[in-house]
Amino acid sequence: MQRIHLALSALATAAFLAACSSPVKLEDKTDVPVESRTPSPAGGAGAAATGPGGQSQVTTVNVDKGAVSGAARIVYFDFDSFVVKDEFRPLIEAHAKRMAAHKSQRATIEGHTDERGGREYNLALGQKRAEAVQRSMTLLGVADSQLEAVSFGKERPAAQGSDEAAWAKNRRAELKDK
């Protein structure tokens, strides 16, 4: 009887631990990749977003950068990604140049995600997005002490809604002066 109790206890513990884990792991890398590619006509995000025959499963959304306040301070990301895209390099370079010239200036980089995914996963992904922008800026001469990367995950959406247009606006990192 005690063996059955121990076996059930071990199974319950294993089930609990499995339920607490996330099926998707974010790699903990200090070298954050920067994406270099040209957009495809289908607007796909890469091999992970393709279906049978290489057809993209991701809806193309044009984020109207003028429609979001502070657009010159926002870096947008692809779904489930923390890779800084080429189109945002000029924005990061401009802010890095300004901050490198003014060493007393400080900024916070806020990482955000869309509503999909669990709270813990989105907080981690938001942090990776903020750190990717931070790393890009430090590589351009900004001191680490000038930047702080924080994550809000899915807690502060820029756009309400449960469609690709809203999600695309919520997958972002925002640069905010202190």
Beta strands, then each sheet from edge to edge (+ up, - down):
strand 1: 74-76
strand 2: 107-112
strand 3: 147-153
strand 4: 172-177
sheet 1: 1+ 4- 2+ 3+
end
